[in-house]
Amino acid sequence: MWQEEFIWFFTLFHHEFRTNNPIAFEVLMVLAVAHLFGFYNPKQLADFLAVPHQNFYAELKHWSIYQVKKMLLRFMVKQAAEQLTPVMSKSAATRSRAGMTLSIDNSVMDRCGKLLRCTWSWYSGRYHKVIRGQDVLGVVLTIRHIALPLHLLFCPKQGRYHTTKADLLIFMLTQLKTAFLREGIDITQLPLTMDSAYVSQELRQRLHQLGFLDIIIAGKGHYVFTIDAQKWDASTWKKVLL
């Protein structure tokens, strides 16, 4: 099983990133696997292997963080496309039974360090209070009871652009839409699911412009919706419609 997974991984890498340094990639993969054994930086692993740590850094300098992010995105999209392709061409009933959705949510990871990137004060649903940490926004594909991560970004509070979660979400979905189109898949056919924190008329319009028409929101009872010129809160609409 693992042999097949590694063959898939390295074959895809050499196909998508032929111009990059394969030795640098191998060093990167060794460092990733080393996390399983408690080595969290090149110096720790080099000391354990009794090799000069300068050699690791010399190879890794050929890679930028943008290349790593691009590599991970392409791998995640490729893996998801292999699951989606056999289903997308089927009937609507078959696609419905597959339970395909794009789930969007964020989570706050508490942090104590002061030099970590994107560490600010955020409200945490787990702690029910504002804490200092990193807020991570993610997009996950669910299909046939399998969850496949597609995209992940830190939410900043400073910067020139993409400083709101709505902007980040549109940026992420635009990237994913383009990446999946290269695989011959239109992900705008999939419904989006998100919690009430993302509810806004502006975001709905931007999602519609991007092509996403099926949006499922876990709203709260006091949220007000207007349908056919009638304006009621969600609790009233639930009684009327259901």
N, C-alpha and C positions, 0 to 999 in steps of 0.2 A: 504494500500500500504506500509506504513512505517513498519507495523507489519511484513509483509512478508520479507521485506529487512533485518530487524533486526534478524529474525529467520534464514535467509540464512547466515548472517554474523557470528552469534554466533555458529551455527551448524558447519560451516566450521572451525571456530577457534578451537573448542573443538576436531574436527577430526584431524586437522593438528598439533596442539600444545598441545597435551594431557599432556605432561610432564611439562609444564610451570605452574606457579602459576595463577589460575583463578582470584584471588582477585587483583593481580597486573594488570592483563589485564583489569579488570573492572575499576580500578583507572585510567588506561591509557585512556580508552574510555570516562570516565567522564571528564577528563581534555581536551580531544579533543572536546567534545560537549560544554564545558565551553567557548571555543573560540568564539562561536556564541553569547555569552552574555558579551563579553569583559573581560574575565578573562584569562590571557595569561601565568600564571605560577601557580604552586601548592599553593604558599603562598597567592596569591590573592583569589583563590577559597576557600581555607581553612578559610580565614578571613571572607569571605561572608557567609559561612556556619557555622561559629562560632565553628570550630573544630580545634584541634591542627594540624598544618601543618606538624609536625614531623611524623604523621601517614602516610601521603601521601608519603613522601620521604622514609619511612621505607619499604613500599610496592614496590615502583618504583625501589628500588635498586636491586630487583630480575631480572630486565630487562636491557639488554644492548641495545645500538643503533643498533647492528647487528641483534638482535632478532626482533626489530621493522622493520628494513628494509626488513628482510626476510618475516615477516608477511605481509607487504604491497605488496611485489612482488607476493607472493602466492595468495593473494586475487585478485589482478589485473589480474593475469593469469587465475585464475578460472572463473572470470566474463567474460573475453574475450573468454575462451574456450566454455562457454555456448552459445555464439553467433556464434562461428566458426563451432562447431561440426555439426549442421544440414546442413551447406552449403558446407563444404569441401568434402562431399561424393557425391555431385551433379555433374552434367555435367559441362564442361568448360564454356559453355554459361551462366549457372546459376551462377557460381562463378564470372564470369565477370560482370554480372548485379548487383551483390552484392557490387561491387566496393571495394574489399578488398585490402588494402595496409598497409604497415608499413612505417609510415612517421617519418623522423628523422630531428630534427632541434635543434638549441640552441638559448638561449636568455640571454641577460645580464640584471641583476637586479641591479640598482644602489644602493650603500650602503654608509653610512657615518661612520659606526663604524669601529674601528681599531682592535677589538678583535674577529670579526666574522670569521668563517672558510672559506677558499677558496676565500678571498677577495683580488683581485689584479686588475691591470689595464688591461682592455679589450676594444676592439673596439666595439662600440654599433651601430647597424644599425638604431636604433630608433633616437639616438642623432647625428649620423653621425660623431662621434669623439670618442677618447679614454676616457673612464670614469673609475672610481674605483667602482668595484662591484663584483658580483658573476655571473659567467657564468654557466648556467644550460643546460645540454644536455638531451634531452628526446626522447623516442620512443613511438609513438602513433599508435594504430590500428584503421583504419577507415573501417567500414562495414555498409552498408545500411544507409548511411548518419549519422552514429553514431560514435563519436570519443571516444575511450577508452584508457586512459593512461596505459602504460605497465611498463615503467622503467624511472627512473630519477636519474641523478648523477650530482654532482658539478664537474666542470672542474678545476683541480689543475694546478699550475705551478711549484710546488715543490713536491718532494717525490721520492721514490725508483722506482716506476713503474706506468704505466697508467697515464702518464703526458701529452700525446697528445690526441687530440679528436679522432683520428683514433684508437688509442689503447683503449680508453674508449668505443668507439662504438663497436669494436670487442668483448670486455669484456662483454658489455651489451647484445649483440646479442647471444653470447655463453650461457649466463645465461638463456635468454629467450628460446632459442632453447631447452635446457635441460629441462626447466620447462614445456614447451608445449608438449614435447615428453612423459612426465609422464601422460599427459592428452590424449595421443594418437593422437596428432596433429603435423604435420611437417610444421612449419612456413616458411621453406625455399621455399615453393611453392608460397608464397606471394611476390609480387614485393616490392622493397624498393624505396622510394622517398626521395631525399635529395637535398640541394641546391649546388651551384657551389663551396662552400668553402671546400667541401669534395672530390673534383675531384682529383684523382691521380691513376696512374697505379698500384702502390703498394697496395692501399686500395682495388681496384677492384680485384686484385689477392687474397687478403686475404678474401674478401667476397665470392669469388668463391670457395675457399678452405673450407669455412664454409658451403657452399651449396646454397648460394643465387646467382642465375644466372640472375634474372630479376631486373635490377637496372635502375631507372629513375632519371636523374639528370637535374636540372634546370641550364644548363650551360649558359655562356655568349657568345656573338657573336665572340669575339676574341680568344676563346679557340680553340686550334688546335687538330684535331682528325685524326688518321690514320686508314683507312679502305681499306683492300685489297691492301696494299702497297701505296695507294694514300693518301697524306697528305695535308689537307685543313683546314681552320678555320671553325668554326661552321656556320657562315653566308653563306659560299659557299656551305657547305654540305646541308644546308636547301634548297637552291635553286635547287641543283642537285637532292636530294631525294624527295622533295615535289613538 
